[in-house]
Amino acid sequence: MNNVTYHLEDAMHPNFPVISFSTNVYDNPADIFRSIEDLAQYFRAVEFEIGEEAETVFWSLSDEARTELARKIKDFCQQHGLTFTIHAGWWGRQYNLCSPDPQERASAVACLSAAVNFGRESGATSVTFHPGYKDNYDNETLLNCLIDSINQVMEQRDTRGLALCLENMGGQRPKYPVFSVEEHVKFHQRTGCFITIDVTHLYSLYEYGQELFTAIEILAPITRHLHIADLRDTHHQHLPIAEGNLPLSDVLNRFAQCGYKGVAVVEEFIPLYTTEFYLQKATDYQRRIETMRNVTA
C-alpha cells in the first residue's frame, strides 16, 4: 500500500469527496446506458464522457432519442441514489470554445449547449468542459473568447440546478491554454459558472507545498467538480491511484476544508495500464476512504 496516497495532515473532513468513476476510463463504449449501469455496481457516483464510440453514438441520436436516453439515465440514477455528472466533448476543433474564429466558436457553443441540455434532462449535477486550444494566442484573448462562448450557452440553455464547470488544464501540454488561478476566478466572476479542478493538472503546476495550498484555498469555493488520478512528482500523467506519489487524500481533504462539496471522479487513463487495473485501484481507494470516514465519524 502506498501510504503517501492516504496521508492526512488533519482529521478527515465530513465533506471529504465521494469517489466517482468516469466512462472515459472504460474508453467510452458505444452502449452509453450500459456503461453507466456497469459502473453503478461499484460507485455511488458516475461520470459520462462524450468521447470515443459514445461520442459517435451521442451525436448520431435524434433530439427525441437523446431525450429518451437522458430520461432513462435519470430514472436509473434516482432509483439507485446515484450522482450523475457529464464531461462534454473536447477532442477536436468543433469543441474549441476559446477560438477567436467566430464560426469555430459557434460550433463549440452549439456542442456544449447540447451537452448542457442533455445534462439537465438526465438529472446531472454538473457538466464539465475544456476551454479548447491555445494555438498562438495569448491568455487574455483566449479567456475573453471563452467567456463570450459560455455566456452564449447560458443565454441559450436553462442551467438551473446544473453547474457548468471549466476544467483547468495542466503543464507539459502545449496545445492547451493554462489559465492562472486569478484567470479562473475572473472566468467565474464574468460568467457565474464554476471550475472543475483536475488534481493532476493542478499538481503538474504546483508541487505539494504552500503554493499548492494557496491555490486550493482560492479555487475551492468556486469549484463544483474534481477529477483525480495519480502522478509521479509533477510529471503530467494520469496514473492509477496509488501508483504515483501524489498525496491525494490530503489534497482532497484540503479542498473539503476550504468549502468543496462534491465528488472526486477517477478520470483519464494511459494505455500502460488496463481499464480493469484502474477500476481495481479506484475501488480499493474507495473502500479505504470509506473505512477512514467511518472511523472519523
C-alpha positions, -999 to +999 in steps of 0.1 A: +000+000+000+012+035-009+010+054+024+015+087+007-018+083-010-037+081+023-017+105+044-038+133+060-023+163+077-055+169+096-086+148+105-108+138+076-133+165+069-170+155+069-173+167+033-144+146+020-154+139-016-174+108-026-153+088-051-167+085-086-156+069-119-157+080-155-168+061-186-137+076-201-116+050-183-139+024-200-128+041-233-164+054-236-181+023-252-210+028-276-236+015-252-239+046-231-265+034-207-249+001-201-215+017-192-233+038-166-252+008-153-220-012-151-201+014-131-230+019-107-222-016-094-191-001-078-196+036-072-223+059-058-214+085-085-206+081-122-194+104-149-204+100-186-179+115-211-189+123-246-159+107-262-148+078-284-175+054-295-200+070-271-194+103-288-203+089-322-235+074-308-244+106-289-242+129-319-260+104-342-291+103-319-321+124-329-332+150-303-361+127-293-338+097-289-313+117-269-341+129-246-353+093-242-318+082-232-315+112-208-347+102-191-337+066-188-304+076-171-323+100-148-347+073-137-319+048-132-299+073-111-329+082-090-338+046-083-302+038-072-293+070-054-266+077-080-249+111-085-245+116-123-222+141-140-212+147-176-180+156-193-187+174-226-167+165-258-133+181-260-113+163-287-114+183-319-118+218-333-156+216-330-152+220-292-128+250-293-147+274-270-118+298-268-113+302-306-111+337-319-127+324-351-165+331-349-176+301-369-154+277-349-166+292-317-202+289-328-198+252-334-183+248-299-212+268-284-237+245-301-219+213-290-217+225-254-253+237-254-264+202-265-244+186-237-259+210-212-294+202-224-286+165-220-273+172-185-304+190-174-327+162-189-307+134-173-305+150-139-268+156-139-254+178-112-226+193-134-213+195-170-175+198-173-159+213-204-124+220-217-115+255-229-102+245-263-069+250-280-042+275-273-029+280-309-008+311-310-030+334-289-023+350-255-043+341-225-063+374-224-076+367-260-084+331-252-101+339-219-123+366-234-134+343-263-141+316-237-162+339-215-182+351-246-188+314-256-200+304-221-223+335-218-239+325-251-245+289-238-260+304-206-284+326-227-295+296-248-300+269-221-317+265-188-289+257-163-309+259-131-296+231-107-267+223-131-232+236-126-212+244-157-176+238-149-145+249-168-117+223-164-082+236-155-055+225-179-021+212-168+015+217-176+035+199-203+006+200-228+015+228-252-017+226-273-039+237-245-041+270-226-031+271-190-050+297-171-037+311-138-056+309-105-066+345-110-079+339-145-101+311-133-115+334-107-121+360-134-139+334-155-162+326-126-169+363-119-178+371-155-199+341-163-213+328-130-200+294-139-177+273-119-145+252-121-136+216-124-102+210-109-083+181-123-060+175-094-032+160-116-034+191-138-031+214-108-003+193-093+017+194-126+019+232-120+023+234-082+041+208-062+030+198-028+035+228-005+023+263+003+018+274-034-005+245-040-023+250-007-029+287-015-043+277-050-067+253-033-078+279-008-087+303-036-102+278-061-121+255-037-150+279-031-157+282-069-150+245-076-180+222-082-162+192-095-130+173-091-111+149-114-085+126-098-057+102-107-021+098-096+012+110-109+049+109-101+063+142-089+049+170-112+052+149-144+018+153-161+003+118-161-030+101-151-017+070-133-040+046-114-044+057-078-015+047-055+008+041-085+024+075-081+035+097-051+007+123-051-007+129-015-041+126-030-061+122+002-046+152+018-052+173-013-089+162-014-092+169+023-079+204+018-105+210-008-132+199+016-117+221+044-119+251+020-155+246+011-157+220-016-187+197-015-190+172-043-175+141-059-140+132-070-140+114-103-113+089-114-110+101-150-085+097-179-060+069-184-028+060-201-025+027-222+003+014-200-025+001-176-057-017-182-092-005-175-095-033-150-064-022-131-077+014-129-111+001-117-094-021-091-072+007-078-102+030-076-124+006-058-095-002-034-091+035-027-129+040-023-130+011+003-101+025+023-116+061+023-149+048+035-131+030+063-113+061+073-146+081+070-163+057+094-135+058+119-137+096+119-175+098+122 
